[in-house]
Amino acid sequence: MGKDVAAAPEKGIGADLEPVSLDLSNDDEAVIQRVLSEHKPSKNTFIRGLWIVVGSLAVVFAVIGIVVPGWPTTSWLVLAAYCFARSSQKLFRWLLTNRIFGPALLEYYRSGRALPLHSKILISAIICVVSGVSIWGITKAGDPGYGQTLIAVVAIIGVWWVGWKVPTVD
């Protein structure tokens, strides 16, 4: 069913938005409104621009995930949503209502911000690989061990957080 939805105007951000015609169910709109109300963009213009750049890169990586098997899509969309939530309600709403990305993001928010097991495994693997390469590089640069220890501790915390603190969706 079609429904006219207007973005909630913020002070100076999105105040000039016009209603957008979207094909959303009442349940989808309720999730979108709840998610939008939980996130407020930064007041700093430079920081908002930075968030937009990082969010846009995450959307590009999510598009790659649609085409490349094994490359996560939802994880990149979650990052993009996080960035857009801190930069622009208009971009955040666009991402949540997008025909291609919207359903995956809405399911993520509906499921209590949970990730599929394969995404959690891939994220943990990326943390381990990047940390291993960083530890190797710092060792080659001559660090006496403090940098390696810090990287290892942060990597362990990251893997623990993704593995045990982030809920897993079936």
FIMI-912070 format. One record per residue: chain; x, y, z of N, C-alpha, C, CB in turn. Coordinates in nm, 2 decimals. Atoms other than C-alpha are relative to their C-alpha. Glycine has a CB too. Layout:
<nodes>
 tigu   n.c1   n.c2   n.c3  ca.c1  ca.c2  ca.c3   c.c1   c.c2   c.c3  cb.c1  cb.c2  cb.c3
    A      X      Y      Z      X      Y      Z      X      Y      Z      X      Y      Z
...
</nodes>
This chain:
<nodes>
 tigu   n.c1   n.c2   n.c3  ca.c1  ca.c2  ca.c3   c.c1   c.c2   c.c3  cb.c1  cb.c2  cb.c3
    A   0.08  -0.12   0.00   0.00   0.00   0.00   0.09   0.12   0.00  -0.10   0.00   0.12
    A  -0.07  -0.13   0.01   0.13   0.35  -0.09  -0.03   0.09   0.12  -0.02   0.06  -0.13
    A   0.03  -0.09  -0.12   0.17   0.60   0.19   0.10   0.12  -0.02   0.02  -0.07   0.13
    A  -0.08  -0.12   0.00   0.30   0.96   0.19   0.07   0.01   0.13  -0.07   0.12  -0.04
    A  -0.07  -0.01  -0.12   0.58   0.99   0.44   0.09   0.12  -0.01   0.08  -0.13   0.03
    A  -0.08  -0.11  -0.01   0.75   1.31   0.54   0.11  -0.02   0.10  -0.08   0.13   0.03
    A  -0.11   0.01  -0.10   1.10   1.31   0.70  -0.02   0.10   0.11   0.13   0.02  -0.08
    A   0.01  -0.09  -0.11   1.10   1.46   1.04   0.10   0.11  -0.01   0.01  -0.08   0.14
    A  -0.10  -0.11   0.01   1.26   1.80   1.01   0.08   0.02   0.13  -0.06   0.13  -0.05
    A  -0.09  -0.04  -0.11   1.56   1.88   1.23   0.03   0.15  -0.01   0.13  -0.09  -0.01
    A  -0.05  -0.14   0.01   1.70   2.22   1.31   0.10   0.01  -0.11   0.06   0.04   0.14
    A  -0.09  -0.03   0.11   1.84   2.32   0.98   0.03  -0.12  -0.09   0.13   0.05   0.05
    A  -0.03   0.12   0.08   1.88   1.96   0.86  -0.13  -0.06  -0.05   0.09  -0.10   0.08
    A   0.12   0.06   0.06   1.62   1.83   0.63  -0.13   0.08   0.01  -0.02  -0.13   0.07
    A   0.12  -0.09  -0.02   1.38   2.12   0.70  -0.07   0.02  -0.13   0.04   0.13   0.07
    A   0.06  -0.03   0.13   1.33   2.16   0.33  -0.04  -0.12  -0.07   0.11   0.08  -0.08
    A   0.04   0.12   0.07   1.24   1.80   0.26  -0.15   0.00  -0.03   0.03  -0.12   0.09
    A   0.14   0.01   0.03   0.91   1.74   0.09  -0.04  -0.15   0.02  -0.03   0.04  -0.15
    A   0.04   0.13  -0.02   0.70   1.43   0.14   0.04  -0.09  -0.12  -0.16  -0.01   0.02
    A  -0.04   0.10   0.10   0.82   1.12  -0.05  -0.10  -0.11   0.00   0.15  -0.05   0.04
    A   0.10   0.11   0.02   0.59   0.86  -0.19   0.08  -0.13   0.01  -0.08   0.01  -0.13
    A  -0.06   0.13  -0.02   0.70   0.52  -0.06  -0.10  -0.11   0.01   0.09   0.01   0.13
    A   0.09   0.11  -0.01   0.55   0.18  -0.07   0.05  -0.08   0.13   0.01  -0.09  -0.13
    A  -0.04   0.06  -0.13   0.59   0.08   0.30  -0.13  -0.05   0.07   0.08   0.10   0.08
    A   0.11   0.04  -0.08   0.37  -0.12   0.53   0.01   0.08   0.13   0.01  -0.16   0.03
    A   0.00  -0.07  -0.12   0.27   0.03   0.86   0.11  -0.05   0.10  -0.14  -0.01   0.07
    A  -0.10   0.05  -0.09   0.51  -0.20   1.04   0.14   0.06  -0.04   0.01  -0.16  -0.01
    A  -0.12  -0.06   0.05   0.80  -0.08   0.82   0.01   0.14   0.04   0.01  -0.02  -0.15
    A   0.00  -0.14  -0.04   0.71   0.28   0.88   0.02   0.02   0.15  -0.13   0.07  -0.04
    A  -0.02  -0.01  -0.14   0.70   0.22   1.25   0.14  -0.02   0.04  -0.10  -0.10   0.08
    A  -0.15   0.03  -0.03   1.05   0.07   1.25   0.08   0.12  -0.05   0.04  -0.13  -0.08
    A  -0.08  -0.12   0.06   1.18   0.36   1.03  -0.01   0.12   0.10  -0.05   0.04  -0.14
    A   0.01  -0.11  -0.09   1.03   0.62   1.26   0.07  -0.02   0.14  -0.15   0.03   0.03
    A  -0.07   0.03  -0.12   1.17   0.45   1.57   0.15   0.02  -0.01  -0.04  -0.15   0.05
    A  -0.14  -0.01   0.03   1.51   0.42   1.42   0.05   0.14  -0.02   0.04  -0.09  -0.12
    A  -0.03  -0.14   0.02   1.51   0.78   1.30   0.00   0.08   0.12  -0.09   0.06  -0.11
    A   0.01  -0.08  -0.13   1.41   0.91   1.64   0.11  -0.03   0.09  -0.14  -0.03   0.07
    A  -0.11   0.04  -0.09   1.70   0.72   1.81   0.13   0.07  -0.04   0.01  -0.15  -0.01
    A  -0.12  -0.06   0.05   1.96   0.90   1.60  -0.01   0.14  -0.04   0.05  -0.09  -0.12
    A   0.00  -0.15   0.03   2.04   1.27   1.57   0.13   0.03  -0.07  -0.02   0.08   0.13
    A  -0.12  -0.04   0.07   2.29   1.41   1.32   0.09   0.09   0.08  -0.03   0.06  -0.13
    A  -0.09  -0.09  -0.06   2.60   1.59   1.44  -0.03   0.15  -0.04   0.15  -0.03  -0.04
    A   0.02  -0.14   0.03   2.58   1.97   1.46   0.12   0.06  -0.07  -0.02   0.08   0.13
    A  -0.12  -0.05   0.07   2.93   2.01   1.32   0.00  -0.04  -0.15   0.13  -0.06   0.07
    A   0.01   0.02   0.15   2.93   2.05   0.94   0.11  -0.08  -0.05   0.00   0.14  -0.07
    A  -0.12   0.08   0.05   3.28   1.91   0.89  -0.02  -0.15   0.04   0.13   0.05   0.06
    A   0.02   0.14  -0.05   3.20   1.60   1.10  -0.11  -0.07  -0.08  -0.04   0.00   0.15
    A   0.11   0.06   0.08   2.87   1.55   0.91   0.05  -0.04  -0.14  -0.12   0.10  -0.01
    A  -0.06   0.03   0.13   3.06   1.56   0.58   0.09  -0.12   0.01   0.09   0.12  -0.05
    A  -0.08   0.11  -0.01   3.31   1.31   0.71  -0.09  -0.13   0.01   0.09   0.01   0.13
    A   0.09   0.12  -0.02   3.03   1.07   0.82  -0.07  -0.03  -0.14  -0.11   0.04   0.10
    A   0.06   0.03   0.13   2.87   1.11   0.47   0.10  -0.07  -0.09  -0.05   0.13  -0.07
    A  -0.11   0.06   0.08   3.20   1.02   0.30   0.01  -0.15   0.04   0.13   0.07   0.01
    A  -0.02   0.13  -0.05   3.25   0.71   0.52  -0.13  -0.09  -0.03   0.03  -0.01   0.15
    A   0.12   0.07   0.03   2.88   0.61   0.48  -0.02  -0.03  -0.15  -0.12   0.08   0.05
    A   0.00   0.02   0.15   2.90   0.65   0.10   0.09  -0.12  -0.04   0.03   0.12  -0.07
    A  -0.09   0.11   0.03   3.20   0.42   0.09  -0.06  -0.13   0.05   0.14   0.02   0.07
    A   0.06   0.13  -0.05   3.02   0.16   0.30  -0.12  -0.04  -0.09  -0.06   0.03   0.14
    A   0.10   0.04   0.10   2.73   0.17   0.05   0.06  -0.06  -0.12  -0.09   0.13  -0.04
    A  -0.07   0.06   0.11   2.97   0.11  -0.23   0.05  -0.14   0.03   0.13   0.08  -0.04
    A  -0.04   0.13  -0.04   3.11  -0.19  -0.04  -0.12  -0.09   0.02   0.08   0.00   0.14
    A   0.13   0.08   0.00   2.75  -0.31   0.02  -0.04  -0.04  -0.13  -0.11   0.07   0.08
    A   0.03   0.04   0.14   2.69  -0.30  -0.35   0.09  -0.11  -0.05   0.01   0.13  -0.09
    A  -0.09   0.11   0.04   3.00  -0.51  -0.40  -0.05  -0.13   0.06   0.15   0.03   0.05
    A   0.05   0.11  -0.07   2.85  -0.75  -0.15  -0.12  -0.07  -0.07  -0.03   0.03   0.14
    A   0.11   0.06   0.08   2.55  -0.80  -0.37   0.05  -0.09  -0.11  -0.09   0.11  -0.05
    A  -0.05   0.07   0.11   2.76  -0.92  -0.65   0.10  -0.11   0.03   0.07   0.10  -0.10
    A  -0.11   0.09  -0.04   3.06  -1.09  -0.48  -0.05  -0.10   0.11   0.12   0.07   0.04
    A   0.04   0.10  -0.10   2.97  -1.42  -0.30   0.10   0.00   0.12  -0.01  -0.14  -0.06
    A  -0.09   0.00  -0.12   3.10  -1.42   0.06   0.03   0.13   0.05   0.12  -0.07  -0.03
    A  -0.03  -0.13  -0.05   3.14  -1.05   0.08  -0.13   0.05   0.07   0.04   0.10  -0.12
    A   0.12  -0.03  -0.08   2.91  -0.92   0.35  -0.07   0.13  -0.06   0.03   0.03   0.14
    A   0.08  -0.11   0.05   2.63  -0.68   0.25  -0.06   0.07   0.12  -0.11  -0.04  -0.10
    A   0.06  -0.06  -0.11   2.44  -0.62   0.57   0.09   0.07   0.10  -0.08  -0.11   0.08
    A  -0.10  -0.07  -0.09   2.75  -0.54   0.78   0.04   0.14  -0.06   0.12  -0.09   0.01
    A  -0.03  -0.13   0.06   2.84  -0.26   0.53  -0.12   0.09   0.01   0.05  -0.02  -0.14
    A   0.12  -0.08  -0.01   2.48  -0.14   0.53  -0.02   0.05   0.15  -0.12  -0.08  -0.04
    A   0.01  -0.05  -0.14   2.49  -0.12   0.91   0.09   0.11   0.03   0.02  -0.12   0.10
    A  -0.09  -0.11  -0.02   2.80   0.09   0.90  -0.05   0.12  -0.08   0.14  -0.04  -0.06
    A   0.06  -0.11   0.07   2.64   0.31   0.63  -0.11   0.07   0.08  -0.04  -0.04  -0.14
    A   0.11  -0.05  -0.08   2.33   0.35   0.84   0.05   0.08   0.12  -0.09  -0.11   0.04
    A  -0.06  -0.07  -0.11   2.54   0.44   1.14   0.06   0.14  -0.04   0.11  -0.09   0.07
    A  -0.06  -0.12   0.05   2.73   0.70   0.94  -0.11   0.10  -0.04   0.09  -0.02  -0.11
    A   0.10  -0.09   0.05   2.42   0.85   0.78  -0.09   0.05   0.12  -0.09  -0.07  -0.11
    A   0.08  -0.05  -0.11   2.24   0.86   1.11   0.07   0.11   0.07  -0.02  -0.12   0.10
    A  -0.08  -0.11  -0.07   2.52   1.09   1.24   0.02   0.12  -0.10   0.13  -0.05   0.05
    A  -0.03  -0.11   0.10   2.52   1.30   0.92  -0.12   0.06  -0.06   0.09  -0.05  -0.11
    A   0.12  -0.05   0.08   2.18   1.33   0.75  -0.12  -0.09   0.02   0.04   0.02  -0.14
    A   0.12   0.07  -0.01   1.83   1.22   0.84  -0.05  -0.04  -0.14  -0.11   0.08   0.08
    A   0.04   0.03   0.14   1.76   1.24   0.46   0.07  -0.12  -0.06   0.02   0.13  -0.09
    A  -0.08   0.11   0.05   2.04   1.00   0.37  -0.04  -0.13   0.08   0.15   0.02   0.00
    A   0.03   0.11  -0.08   1.95   0.77   0.66  -0.14  -0.06  -0.04   0.00   0.04   0.15
    A   0.14   0.04   0.05   1.58   0.76   0.55   0.01  -0.07  -0.13  -0.10   0.12   0.00
    A  -0.02   0.05   0.14   1.69   0.70   0.19   0.05  -0.15   0.01   0.10   0.08  -0.08
    A  -0.06   0.13  -0.01   1.90   0.40   0.30  -0.10  -0.10   0.06   0.12   0.00   0.09
    A   0.10   0.08  -0.06   1.62   0.26   0.52  -0.12  -0.04  -0.09  -0.05   0.06   0.13
    A   0.11   0.02   0.09   1.36   0.29   0.24   0.04  -0.04  -0.14  -0.08   0.13   0.00
    A  -0.05   0.04   0.13   1.58   0.19  -0.05  -0.05  -0.14  -0.04   0.16   0.00   0.00
    A   0.06   0.13   0.04   1.43  -0.09  -0.26   0.10  -0.11   0.01  -0.04   0.01  -0.15
    A  -0.10   0.10  -0.01   1.76  -0.28  -0.26   0.05  -0.02   0.14   0.12   0.04  -0.09
    A  -0.06   0.01  -0.13   1.90  -0.21   0.08  -0.09   0.00   0.12   0.11   0.11   0.02
    A   0.09  -0.02  -0.11   1.60  -0.12   0.29  -0.04  -0.13   0.07  -0.12   0.07  -0.05
    A   0.04   0.12  -0.07   1.47  -0.47   0.36   0.10  -0.06   0.09  -0.04  -0.10  -0.10
    A  -0.10   0.06  -0.08   1.80  -0.60   0.49   0.02   0.09   0.13   0.13  -0.01  -0.07
    A  -0.02  -0.09  -0.12   1.85  -0.29   0.72  -0.12  -0.01   0.09   0.02   0.14  -0.05
    A   0.12   0.00  -0.08   1.49  -0.30   0.84   0.00  -0.13   0.08  -0.13   0.01  -0.08
    A   0.00   0.13  -0.07   1.53  -0.67   0.92   0.11   0.00   0.12   0.04  -0.11  -0.09
    A  -0.10  -0.02  -0.10   1.85  -0.58   1.11  -0.05   0.07   0.13   0.13   0.07  -0.05
    A   0.06  -0.08  -0.11   1.67  -0.32   1.32  -0.12  -0.08   0.07  -0.05   0.13  -0.05
    A   0.11   0.08  -0.06   1.36  -0.55   1.37   0.05  -0.11   0.08  -0.08  -0.05  -0.12
    A  -0.05   0.12  -0.07   1.58  -0.84   1.49   0.08   0.04   0.12   0.09  -0.08  -0.09
    A  -0.07  -0.04  -0.12   1.72  -0.63   1.77   0.15   0.02  -0.02  -0.01  -0.10   0.11
    A  -0.14  -0.03   0.04   2.04  -0.53   1.59   0.09  -0.12   0.00   0.06   0.11   0.09
    A  -0.08   0.12   0.00   2.16  -0.88   1.53   0.06  -0.02  -0.14  -0.09  -0.12   0.04
    A  -0.07   0.03   0.13   2.39  -1.01   1.26   0.00  -0.15  -0.03   0.15   0.05   0.00
    A  -0.01   0.14   0.03   2.39  -1.34   1.08   0.14  -0.06   0.04  -0.03  -0.03  -0.15
    A  -0.12   0.06  -0.04   2.65  -1.59   1.19   0.11   0.01  -0.10  -0.02  -0.15   0.03
    A  -0.11  -0.01   0.10   2.84  -1.58   0.86   0.06   0.14   0.00  -0.05  -0.03  -0.14
    A  -0.06  -0.14  -0.01   2.88  -1.20   0.89   0.09   0.02   0.12  -0.12   0.10   0.00
    A  -0.09  -0.01  -0.12   3.01  -1.23   1.24   0.13  -0.07  -0.01  -0.08  -0.06   0.12
    A  -0.12   0.07   0.03   3.26  -1.49   1.13   0.09   0.08  -0.09  -0.03  -0.14  -0.06
    A  -0.08  -0.08   0.10   3.38  -1.27   0.84   0.05   0.12   0.07  -0.09   0.04  -0.12
    A  -0.05  -0.12  -0.07   3.40  -0.96   1.06   0.11  -0.04   0.10  -0.12   0.07   0.08
    A  -0.10   0.04  -0.09   3.60  -1.15   1.32   0.13  -0.04  -0.08  -0.05  -0.13   0.08
    A  -0.12   0.03   0.08   3.83  -1.29   1.05   0.07   0.12  -0.05  -0.04  -0.09  -0.12
    A  -0.06  -0.13   0.04   3.89  -0.94   0.91   0.07   0.06   0.11  -0.11   0.09  -0.06
    A  -0.06  -0.05  -0.12   3.97  -0.82   1.26   0.14  -0.07   0.02  -0.09   0.00   0.12
    A  -0.12   0.08  -0.02   4.22  -1.10   1.30   0.11   0.02  -0.11  -0.03  -0.15   0.01
    A  -0.10  -0.02   0.11   4.39  -1.06   0.96   0.06   0.14   0.01  -0.07  -0.02  -0.14
    A  -0.05  -0.14  -0.01   4.42  -0.68   0.99   0.09   0.02   0.12  -0.11   0.10   0.00
    A  -0.08  -0.01  -0.12   4.55  -0.71   1.34   0.13  -0.07  -0.02  -0.08  -0.05   0.12
    A  -0.12   0.08   0.02   4.80  -0.98   1.24   0.10   0.08  -0.09  -0.03  -0.13  -0.06
    A  -0.08  -0.07   0.09   4.93  -0.77   0.95   0.06   0.13   0.08  -0.08   0.05  -0.12
    A  -0.04  -0.12  -0.07   4.95  -0.46   1.18   0.11  -0.04   0.10  -0.11   0.06   0.08
    A  -0.10   0.05  -0.10   5.14  -0.66   1.45   0.13  -0.03  -0.07  -0.05  -0.13   0.07
    A  -0.12   0.03   0.08   5.38  -0.79   1.18   0.07   0.13  -0.04  -0.04  -0.09  -0.12
    A  -0.06  -0.13   0.05   5.44  -0.44   1.04   0.07   0.08   0.12  -0.11   0.09  -0.06
    A  -0.06  -0.07  -0.12   5.50  -0.29   1.39   0.13  -0.07   0.05  -0.10   0.01   0.11
    A  -0.11   0.07  -0.04   5.74  -0.57   1.47   0.12   0.02  -0.09  -0.03  -0.16   0.00
    A  -0.11  -0.03   0.10   5.94  -0.51   1.15   0.05   0.14   0.02  -0.06  -0.02  -0.15
    A  -0.04  -0.14  -0.03   5.95  -0.14   1.24   0.08   0.01   0.12  -0.12   0.09   0.01
    A  -0.09   0.00  -0.12   6.13  -0.23   1.56  -0.07   0.03   0.13   0.10   0.10  -0.02
    A   0.07  -0.03  -0.13   5.86  -0.18   1.83   0.04  -0.11   0.10  -0.16   0.00  -0.02
    A  -0.05   0.10  -0.10   5.97  -0.35   2.15  -0.11  -0.09   0.05   0.06   0.07   0.12
    A   0.10   0.09  -0.05   5.63  -0.51   2.21  -0.13   0.07   0.05   0.05  -0.09   0.10
    A   0.11  -0.07  -0.05   5.40  -0.24   2.34  -0.11   0.01  -0.10   0.04   0.13   0.05
    A   0.09  -0.01   0.11   5.23  -0.18   2.01  -0.07  -0.13  -0.04   0.06   0.06  -0.12
    A   0.06   0.13   0.04   5.18  -0.54   1.93  -0.10  -0.05   0.11   0.11  -0.11  -0.01
    A   0.09   0.04  -0.11   5.03  -0.60   2.28  -0.13   0.08  -0.01   0.07   0.02   0.13
    A   0.12  -0.08   0.00   4.79  -0.31   2.24  -0.09  -0.05  -0.12   0.04   0.15  -0.02
    A   0.08   0.05   0.12   4.68  -0.43   1.89  -0.07  -0.13   0.03   0.09  -0.01  -0.13
    A   0.06   0.14  -0.04   4.63  -0.79   2.02  -0.12   0.02   0.09   0.11  -0.09   0.05
    A   0.11  -0.02  -0.09   4.42  -0.67   2.31  -0.12   0.06  -0.06   0.05   0.09   0.12
    A   0.12  -0.06   0.07   4.20  -0.45   2.10  -0.06  -0.10  -0.10   0.05   0.13  -0.08
    A   0.05   0.10   0.09   4.16  -0.73   1.84  -0.08  -0.11   0.08   0.11  -0.07  -0.08
    A   0.07   0.10  -0.09   4.06  -0.98   2.12  -0.13   0.06   0.05   0.09  -0.04   0.12
    A   0.12  -0.06  -0.04   3.81  -0.73   2.25  -0.10   0.01  -0.11   0.03   0.14   0.06
    A   0.09  -0.01   0.12   3.67  -0.67   1.90  -0.06  -0.13  -0.04   0.08   0.05  -0.12
    A   0.06   0.13   0.03   3.63  -1.04   1.83  -0.10  -0.05   0.10   0.12  -0.10  -0.02
    A   0.09   0.04  -0.11   3.48  -1.10   2.17  -0.13   0.08  -0.01   0.06   0.03   0.14
    A   0.12  -0.08   0.01   3.23  -0.81   2.12  -0.09  -0.05  -0.12   0.04   0.15  -0.03
    A   0.08   0.04   0.12   3.12  -0.92   1.77  -0.05  -0.14   0.02   0.09   0.00  -0.13
    A   0.04   0.14  -0.02   3.11  -1.29   1.87  -0.10  -0.02   0.11   0.12  -0.08   0.03
    A   0.08   0.03  -0.12   2.94  -1.27   2.21  -0.10   0.11   0.04   0.08  -0.04   0.11
    A   0.09  -0.11  -0.04   2.78  -0.93   2.26  -0.10   0.04  -0.11   0.09   0.12   0.04
    A   0.10  -0.02   0.11   2.62  -0.88   1.92  -0.08  -0.12  -0.02   0.08   0.04  -0.13
    A   0.08   0.12   0.02   2.32  -1.10   1.89   0.01  -0.06  -0.14  -0.15   0.04   0.03
    A  -0.01   0.07   0.13   2.31  -1.36   1.62  -0.14  -0.03  -0.05   0.08  -0.13   0.01
    A   0.13   0.03   0.06   2.01  -1.39   1.39   0.01  -0.13  -0.07  -0.04   0.12  -0.10
    A   0.00   0.13   0.06   1.91  -1.73   1.26  -0.01   0.01  -0.15  -0.12  -0.08   0.05
</nodes>
